[in-house]
Amino acid sequence: MHDPRTWDPSRASELLRSRYPRGSRGLLGPLADRFSPVDTAAWFEDAGVPLRCEPDGRVFPTENDSSAVIDALLWSAREA
């Protein structure tokens, strides 16, 4: 996880693309421009999805279950 005190939002796209090579072109451009990794992690934590950070910077749900991510996104979409 990036330290919010030193996070540079202008580097978001670059950092995310370097850590997520699959699908980076279509997915990360719009997302990285709008939400920093810190913002994204906070959103998932607030939505009830605790996260863990791997040594290489990748982030996963602590229970290693993608259904928690899907449930949080679906809940948010229904509430919007």
C-alpha positions in Angstrom: 0.0 0.0 0.0 1.2 3.5 -0.8 1.8 5.9 2.1 -0.9 8.6 1.8 1.5 11.2 3.0 3.8 10.7 0.1 1.3 9.5 -2.6 1.6 11.4 -5.9 -1.7 11.1 -7.8 -0.1 12.1 -11.0 1.8 8.7 -10.9 -1.3 6.6 -10.4 -1.7 5.3 -13.9 2.0 4.5 -14.2 2.1 2.6 -10.9 -1.0 0.6 -11.5 0.0 -0.3 -15.0 3.3 -1.6 -13.8 1.6 -3.8 -11.2 -1.4 -4.9 -13.4 -0.1 -5.7 -16.8 -3.1 -7.7 -17.9 -5.9 -5.4 -19.0 -4.2 -2.2 -18.0 -5.0 -0.3 -21.1 -8.7 -0.6 -21.1 -9.4 -0.7 -17.3 -6.8 1.4 -15.5 -6.8 4.6 -17.5 -10.1 6.0 -16.4 -9.9 4.5 -12.9 -6.4 5.6 -12.1 -7.2 9.1 -13.2 -10.1 9.4 -10.8 -9.2 7.2 -7.8 -5.8 6.7 -6.1 -4.9 3.3 -4.7 -5.4 4.8 -1.2 -8.9 6.0 -2.2 -9.8 2.6 -3.7 -8.5 0.7 -0.6 -10.4 3.0 1.7 -13.6 2.5 -0.3 -13.3 -1.3 -0.1 -12.5 -1.2 3.6 -15.6 1.1 4.2 -17.7 -1.4 2.1 -16.7 -4.2 4.5 -13.9 -5.8 2.4 -10.8 -6.0 4.6 -7.6 -6.0 2.4 -4.1 -7.3 2.6 -1.1 -6.1 0.7 1.4 -8.5 -0.9 5.1 -7.6 -0.7 5.0 -6.7 -4.4 2.3 -4.1 -3.8 -0.7 -6.2 -5.1 -3.8 -5.9 -2.9 -6.3 -8.7 -2.2 -9.3 -9.3 0.1 -7.9 -10.8 3.4 -10.1 -13.8 3.0 -8.8 -14.3 -0.6 -12.3 -14.5 -1.9 -13.3 -12.4 -4.9 -17.0 -12.7 -4.1 -16.5 -10.1 -1.4 -15.3 -7.6 -4.0 -18.2 -8.5 -6.3 -20.7 -8.2 -3.5 -19.4 -4.8 -2.5 -19.5 -3.5 -6.1 -23.0 -4.9 -6.7 -24.3 -3.3 -3.4 -22.8 0.0 -4.4 -24.4 -0.1 -7.9 -27.8 -0.9 -6.3 -27.5 2.0 -3.9 -26.4 4.5 -6.6 
